[in-house]
Amino acid sequence: MFLFLLAAACSQEQKTTKKFFDFDGLIDEQVSQLSQRMRVLDKVANMGKTRSDTTFLPSFKGWESELEIFRQLETFNRPTYQNVYRIEDPVEDSRSNLKIKRYVAEHAPIPVLRFYYQDEFSRLRKIDAEITEKNILYSTHRVLTMEFDEDEGKPLLIRYGMSGFQKMIMRDTVHFSVQGQIDW
């Protein structure tokens, strides 16, 4: 009887930990590939009226740091949000030959998440997500984007970006953007 309960508990655990998409796994793979292949990063950051351009060769830790923001997309996989998203798939992209799998949920921290793919979902070309946070002290809205090429049947990061704004109570709104281009 005890073994049956243990097996049932394990089965229940597997159901609650089902992921829509493994963002952490994708980011880990990109960090590994980019650092092993010693790829150069061209990065442009804008905050308000200040602009910064840099070109450098990130280490493994450097790539982890650059892509850390995208780990926030794991929020999408929380069991709390598994039944709140409306899924639209396939949606034709009017600007390309890609298809879009779109997840929309009005009151989730990630209200819109789009996966752009070529022919089948395994041929992922782009991910973009809107992230919003709002509380008594501030509100923020960010759009995160990752673009991929295909390498041996797997997505390989070629470009990424983050843009948005932050509004703190009794302060001006600050607009920001970060764009990274990976030299292949």
N, C-alpha and C positions, 0 to 999 in steps of 0.2 A: 504494500500500500504506500509506504514511504517513497519508494522509487517512482511510483506512478505520480505522486504529488510533485516530486522533484522534477520529473520530466515535463509535467504540465506547467510548472513554474518557469522552466527554461524555455518552453515553447511560447509562453506568454511574454517572456522577456524579449524573445526574438521579434515578436509582433510589434512591440512598443519601440524597438530601436531601429525599425526599418527606415532607411534613408531614401529620400527622393533622388538625391544626387550627393556623391561623396566629394564635397568641396575640399576637405582637409587632404584627402588622398590625391586629388588633382593638384593642389598647391605643393604638396610634398614632392610629387613627381616632377613638377616644373622646376622647383628649387634644385632638385638633384640633377636634372638634365642641363639646366642653365649653368650651374657651377661646374659640372664635369666637362662641358663643352667650352668653358671659359668665354662666355658671351659678353660682349660689351653693351652697356646700357647708355642710351642718350636720354636724359631726363630734363623736362622743363616743368618748373613749378611756379605758379602764380598765386600770390596771396594779396588781395586788394590790388594795389598798384605796383607791388614789388614782384619782379620776375627774376628767376634764377635758372640758368642753363648749366648742366654738367654732363660730362661724358666720363665714364669710369668702368672698371672691370670689378664687379662685386664678387666677394668671396661667397662661400656657402652661407655663412651667417648674414652677409649683406643681402643675398637674394631672399633669405627668410624674412629679413626686416622689410625689404621692398614689397613683398607680397603678403605680409601679415594682415593688412587691412581686409584682404579678401576672405580671411578665415571667419569674419563676421557673417558671411553667407551661410555658415553652418546653422545659424538661428532658424533658417528655413526648415531644417530637418527636425526641429523639436516636436515631440509628440503633441504638444499643445496646438500646433498649427497644421497637423496632418489633415484635418477635415475642413479647414477654413478657406482653402484656395480653390478658385474656379480655374480649371485647366482648359486651355484652348490649344488644340493641336490637330493637324498642322494649320498654321496661319501662313499665308504666302507673304513674303517680304517684297514690298513694292519697289525697293531700291536694289535688289539683287536676285540671284537665282536660288537663294536660300529659303528654307522653311523655318518657322518659329514655333517653339513650344513655349507658351506663355502661361504663367501662374499669376493670378490676380486675387488679392485679398485686401479689402478696404482697411481693416483695423489691425493688420499685422505689422511688425517692425519692418518687414520687407514687403511693401504692398504690391510691387510688380517685380517679377523675375522673368527674364526671357533667355531662352537658349536658341541660338541660331545654328542650324545644321544643314548639311548638304545631303540630300536624298534620304539618309537614315540618321537617327539620333547619335549613333556611334561616331559619325563624321562631324563632330562639333567644331564650329568655326568662331563662335562668339558667345559670350555670356554678358548680359548687362542686368543690373539690379538697381532698384531705388531703395534707399534705406532712410527712414525717417525716425527721429526721436524728438519728443516734445515733453517738457515738464515745466514747472513753475519758473525755473531760472533760465532756461534756454530752449531753443528749437534748432534743429539741424536737418538738413536734407542733403543726401549724397547720391550720386549716380556712380556706380562702380562698373567698369568695363574691362573685359579680358578678350583679346582676339587671338586666334590660333591659326596655324597652318597645320598641315598633316605631315607627320614623319613616321614612317613605318606603321601606318594605321593608327597612330595615336596623336592626340592634339599636342601641339608644341607652341608655347606662348611666343608671340611676335610683337605684341603691343598691349599696353594696359593703361588705364586711366581712372582718375577719380575727380569729380567736380561737384560743386555744390555751394552751400552757404551755411553759416552759423549765425544765429541771432541770440545774443545774450540780453537779459533784462537790462534796460536802461543804457544800452550800448548800440552802436551802429551794426548793421548787418555786414559780415565779412564774407566775401565770395572767394573761393579758392579753386584751383585745379592743379592736378599733377598728371603729366603724360609721360609715359615711358615707351621708348622704341628700342627693341632689341636688335642689334646688328648680327645678322646671320651670314 
